[in-house]
């Protein structure tokens, strides 16, 4: 596990009880709530499926959801409820002015009974096919989610939260066999922005795990990663596609996307402050050379520093012009060598440690002279990843997979640059398709698959 140095303390994102004298909030039990009551759930934003923790109950369905959260008590504001006579009876309220149990909030039942969005992996080839299908579904959902949020829809924000909750739980669980980000290349997708948002969200949380971030901060990082570039859609079309050789006028116009995004997020007052802070700072640099406010040093939280690095890394390996893409190894080298003054070195090192010496998307030569593409990191043995083997006699849609953690006869000799590859090898390995992140924390569930 990466050991971080000093970073400014991050605020606890659990809300304190509301000021009952000023707002007239009264503490009561969830089973005493009625439609029309204005409530404050007084729990973490990630523990409930609503756009805000304070709102008026408008349906029996919302009542059922609140009662299913496992909270011992909530707060009601009679003044903001439909009828002040709906104030809970004294016998209904929690005696002694006791605050909401932090244990109850921490142990609140997840709002979705859906299984985490990842496949049950039993064989290598099956796992890749299932992951491919699942990610297509997640990506399709993310496109709609981002469009809904841009339109100011609370439903879009709730869907984003559910998606990030599932991914964060997956990444935080040591027993989970795999946590995936992108398995598809940009050329296979209609929405490159959604691909980038998903990549940054998942990879940011994976890096956050290196710093032992707790669930709340992990999910804040995941939401911020998903929403960090949401303001770009308000840029003129030619600016959204133009990234190289911009004049000062175009560059200044592009930088406005941060402010556009913050204005969109203002429509959701229930969004944790930590999310907007990270979105605000994702283009800042630790030496003050970033934008929009030239923030630097201690003004940038650990979460902001993580997102800064991950956003840059994904832009380097998934550039709008595929000809400018760097390999994962090249991108990590560039970040480490040229980014010492602009990015947090601790975060860059954590990213390198997480992705290992041979990140997913790296072409390698093995000791038997065969070539392969790294598609999965084995966190228990980083030098022995999962590799797609180049074999023109085998259909590339169902390639041979080498698991170097169990295939002890094979070892990696070196990484191979794109310029060294023939057209046939590049086409077979389909580099853009597999550029992404597929992380295995344990390969035990894959034991049924024979080594290629």
KEDREN-430011 format. One record per residue (C-alpha): residue in one letter; x, y, z. Coordinates in steps of 0.5 Angstrom, whole numbers, plus 500, padded with zeros to 3 digits. Each point is the difference from the previous one (the first is absolute). Layout:
<nodes>
(A,(X,Y,Z))
...
</nodes>
This chain:
<nodes>
(X,(500,500,500))
(X,(503,507,498))
(X,(502,504,506))
(X,(498,507,499))
(X,(503,506,503))
(X,(497,507,503))
(X,(493,502,496))
(X,(495,505,503))
(X,(495,497,504))
(X,(494,498,497))
(X,(493,502,503))
(X,(495,495,503))
(X,(495,499,495))
(X,(495,498,504))
(X,(495,505,502))
(X,(499,503,507))
(X,(493,500,503))
(X,(496,506,497))
(X,(499,506,505))
(X,(494,499,503))
(X,(499,507,503))
(X,(500,503,494))
(X,(497,495,495))
(X,(495,497,505))
(X,(502,493,498))
(X,(497,495,504))
(X,(504,493,501))
(X,(495,494,499))
(X,(500,493,497))
(X,(500,498,493))
(X,(493,496,501))
(X,(497,507,502))
(X,(501,503,494))
(X,(494,502,495))
(X,(500,503,493))
(X,(500,507,500))
(X,(505,501,506))
(X,(507,503,498))
(X,(506,496,503))
(X,(507,500,501))
(X,(503,493,500))
(X,(506,502,504))
(X,(505,495,497))
(X,(505,500,494))
(X,(498,502,493))
(X,(502,493,498))
(X,(496,496,505))
(X,(493,502,496))
(X,(498,500,493))
(X,(497,507,500))
(X,(503,507,497))
(X,(500,503,507))
(X,(500,498,507))
(X,(495,505,501))
(X,(493,500,496))
(X,(493,500,501))
(X,(497,492,499))
(X,(495,500,494))
(X,(498,493,500))
(X,(499,493,504))
(X,(506,497,496))
(X,(505,506,503))
(X,(497,498,506))
(X,(502,493,499))
(X,(507,501,498))
(X,(501,505,506))
(X,(498,494,505))
(X,(504,495,496))
(X,(506,504,501))
(X,(501,497,507))
(X,(500,507,504))
(X,(499,501,507))
(X,(497,507,499))
(X,(499,505,496))
(X,(498,508,500))
(X,(494,503,498))
(X,(498,508,499))
(X,(493,501,501))
(X,(501,507,498))
(X,(502,497,493))
(X,(495,495,500))
(X,(493,500,496))
(X,(496,500,507))
(X,(504,503,506))
(X,(495,495,504))
(X,(504,495,497))
(X,(505,501,506))
(X,(501,493,503))
(X,(497,499,507))
(X,(505,501,506))
(X,(499,492,501))
(X,(503,499,493))
(X,(506,504,500))
(X,(507,497,503))
(X,(500,502,507))
(X,(506,504,503))
(X,(502,503,494))
(X,(504,495,498))
(X,(504,501,493))
(X,(499,495,494))
(X,(504,494,502))
(X,(507,500,496))
(X,(500,492,500))
(X,(493,500,497))
(X,(502,505,494))
(X,(506,496,499))
(X,(497,493,500))
(X,(494,503,496))
(X,(497,495,495))
(X,(502,501,493))
(X,(495,504,496))
(X,(501,495,494))
(X,(499,492,500))
(X,(504,500,494))
(X,(506,496,500))
(X,(506,504,498))
(X,(501,501,493))
(X,(506,495,499))
(X,(499,493,497))
(X,(502,493,504))
(X,(506,498,497))
(X,(501,493,499))
(X,(504,499,494))
(X,(505,505,496))
(X,(497,501,494))
(X,(493,500,503))
(X,(502,505,505))
(X,(502,505,494))
(X,(494,499,496))
(X,(495,501,506))
(X,(505,506,502))
(X,(499,503,493))
(X,(492,499,500))
(X,(500,503,507))
(X,(504,506,499))
(X,(496,502,493))
(X,(494,500,505))
(X,(503,504,505))
(X,(503,505,495))
(X,(493,500,496))
(X,(497,502,507))
(X,(506,505,502))
(X,(498,504,493))
(X,(493,501,502))
(X,(502,501,507))
(X,(504,506,498))
(X,(495,503,495))
(X,(495,500,506))
(X,(505,503,505))
(X,(501,506,494))
(X,(493,501,500))
(X,(499,501,507))
(X,(497,493,502))
(X,(500,497,507))
(X,(499,493,497))
(X,(506,501,496))
(X,(504,502,506))
(X,(497,494,504))
(X,(502,495,495))
(X,(507,503,500))
(X,(500,498,507))
(X,(497,493,499))
(X,(506,499,495))
(X,(505,503,504))
(X,(498,496,506))
(X,(500,493,497))
(X,(507,502,497))
(X,(503,502,506))
(X,(497,494,504))
(X,(504,496,495))
(X,(506,503,501))
(X,(500,501,507))
(X,(499,492,501))
(X,(506,496,501))
(X,(497,494,498))
(X,(497,502,493))
(X,(503,497,495))
(X,(500,506,495))
(X,(499,507,499))
(X,(499,503,494))
(X,(500,506,496))
(X,(501,501,493))
(X,(501,494,495))
(X,(498,503,494))
(X,(504,505,496))
(X,(497,507,498))
(X,(499,498,492))
(X,(495,495,502))
(X,(496,505,504))
(X,(495,506,498))
(X,(501,504,506))
(X,(508,501,502))
(X,(498,505,505))
(X,(496,494,504))
(X,(506,495,499))
(X,(505,505,503))
(X,(495,502,506))
(X,(499,493,502))
(X,(508,498,499))
(X,(502,506,504))
(X,(494,498,506))
(X,(503,493,500))
(X,(507,501,500))
(X,(500,506,505))
(X,(496,495,505))
(X,(506,495,499))
(X,(505,505,501))
(X,(496,502,506))
(X,(500,493,503))
(X,(508,501,500))
(X,(499,505,505))
(X,(495,496,504))
(X,(495,505,499))
(X,(493,498,504))
(X,(494,499,496))
(X,(497,507,500))
(X,(506,503,497))
(X,(501,495,495))
(X,(493,501,498))
(X,(501,508,500))
(X,(506,498,495))
(X,(496,496,496))
(X,(494,505,499))
(X,(505,505,499))
(X,(504,496,494))
(X,(493,499,497))
(X,(498,507,500))
(X,(507,504,499))
(X,(499,502,493))
(X,(492,500,500))
(X,(501,508,498))
(X,(503,498,493))
(X,(494,499,497))
(X,(498,508,500))
(X,(507,501,496))
(X,(499,502,493))
(X,(501,493,496))
(X,(506,502,496))
(X,(503,501,507))
(X,(498,494,503))
(X,(504,496,495))
(X,(506,505,499))
(X,(505,498,505))
(X,(507,502,496))
(X,(503,506,498))
(X,(494,505,503))
(X,(501,507,500))
(X,(500,504,507))
(X,(492,502,498))
(X,(498,493,499))
(X,(504,497,506))
(X,(497,505,505))
(X,(493,498,497))
(X,(502,493,501))
(X,(502,501,507))
(X,(492,503,501))
(X,(498,493,501))
(X,(502,499,507))
(X,(495,506,502))
(X,(495,497,495))
(X,(500,494,504))
(X,(500,503,507))
(X,(494,504,498))
(X,(496,493,498))
(X,(502,497,506))
(X,(497,506,504))
(X,(493,497,498))
(X,(501,495,505))
(X,(501,503,507))
(X,(500,493,503))
(X,(507,498,496))
(X,(505,500,505))
(X,(505,506,501))
(X,(506,495,499))
(X,(497,498,493))
(X,(500,507,497))
(X,(507,502,503))
(X,(503,494,496))
(X,(497,502,494))
(X,(502,508,501))
(X,(507,498,501))
(X,(501,494,495))
(X,(504,505,495))
(X,(504,503,505))
(X,(507,498,501))
(X,(505,500,507))
(X,(504,505,497))
(X,(495,505,499))
(X,(500,500,492))
(X,(493,497,499))
(X,(493,503,500))
(X,(495,503,501))
(X,(503,503,507))
(X,(507,498,500))
(X,(499,496,506))
(X,(507,497,503))
(X,(503,496,505))
(X,(496,499,506))
(X,(494,503,497))
(X,(499,493,496))
(X,(497,494,504))
(X,(502,493,499))
(X,(494,499,496))
(X,(501,506,496))
(X,(507,497,499))
(X,(498,493,498))
(X,(495,503,495))
(X,(505,504,497))
(X,(505,495,498))
(X,(495,495,498))
(X,(497,505,495))
(X,(506,501,497))
(X,(502,493,500))
(X,(494,498,496))
(X,(500,506,495))
(X,(507,497,498))
(X,(498,493,499))
(X,(494,502,497))
(X,(501,506,496))
(X,(495,503,495))
(X,(504,498,494))
(X,(502,493,501))
(X,(507,501,497))
(X,(502,504,506))
(X,(498,495,505))
(X,(506,498,504))
(X,(501,493,503))
(X,(498,499,507))
(X,(508,499,502))
(X,(501,507,496))
(X,(495,504,503))
(X,(502,498,507))
(X,(507,501,498))
(X,(498,507,498))
(X,(496,502,506))
(X,(506,498,505))
(X,(506,503,496))
(X,(496,506,497))
(X,(495,501,506))
(X,(504,501,506))
(X,(499,507,500))
(X,(492,500,498))
(X,(498,494,503))
(X,(500,497,507))
(X,(506,495,500))
(X,(497,495,505))
(X,(493,500,496))
(X,(504,498,494))
(X,(504,495,503))
(X,(494,497,503))
(X,(497,499,493))
(X,(506,497,498))
(X,(500,495,505))
(X,(493,499,499))
(X,(501,498,493))
(X,(506,497,501))
(X,(506,499,495))
(X,(496,498,495))
(X,(493,504,500))
(X,(494,497,496))
(X,(501,502,492))
(X,(508,498,500))
(X,(502,495,495))
(X,(506,496,503))
(X,(505,495,497))
(X,(500,493,504))
(X,(506,496,501))
(X,(497,495,495))
(X,(501,506,495))
(X,(492,500,499))
(X,(497,507,501))
(X,(494,502,504))
(X,(495,505,503))
(X,(500,501,507))
(X,(492,501,502))
(X,(500,499,507))
(X,(504,501,506))
(X,(501,495,506))
(X,(501,504,506))
(X,(503,494,504))
(X,(505,500,494))
(X,(501,506,496))
(X,(506,497,496))
(X,(495,494,498))
(X,(494,503,496))
(X,(494,497,496))
(X,(502,501,493))
(X,(497,499,493))
(X,(505,496,495))
(X,(501,501,493))
(X,(498,494,496))
(X,(498,501,493))
(X,(497,493,500))
(X,(495,501,505))
(X,(494,505,499))
(X,(502,506,503))
(X,(493,501,503))
(X,(501,494,505))
(X,(508,501,501))
(X,(504,495,504))
(X,(501,503,507))
(X,(507,499,504))
(X,(499,501,507))
(X,(507,501,502))
(X,(499,499,508))
(X,(499,493,498))
(X,(503,499,494))
(X,(507,500,503))
(X,(504,498,494))
(X,(498,507,497))
(X,(503,506,502))
(X,(500,507,497))
(X,(507,502,497))
(X,(498,508,498))
(X,(495,504,498))
(X,(499,502,492))
(X,(499,506,497))
(X,(494,501,495))
(X,(506,502,494))
(X,(503,493,501))
(X,(493,497,499))
(X,(498,497,493))
(X,(493,502,497))
(X,(498,493,501))
(X,(502,500,507))
(X,(496,506,502))
(X,(494,498,496))
(X,(500,494,504))
(X,(501,503,507))
(X,(495,505,498))
(X,(504,505,505))
(X,(495,506,500))
(X,(494,495,502))
(X,(504,497,506))
(X,(503,507,502))
(X,(497,501,507))
(X,(500,497,507))
(X,(498,493,502))
(X,(503,499,507))
(X,(500,493,504))
(X,(501,500,507))
(X,(500,493,501))
(X,(500,494,494))
(X,(498,495,504))
(X,(493,500,497))
(X,(503,499,493))
(X,(504,493,502))
(X,(495,496,496))
(X,(503,503,493))
(X,(506,496,498))
(X,(506,504,498))
(X,(501,501,493))
</nodes>
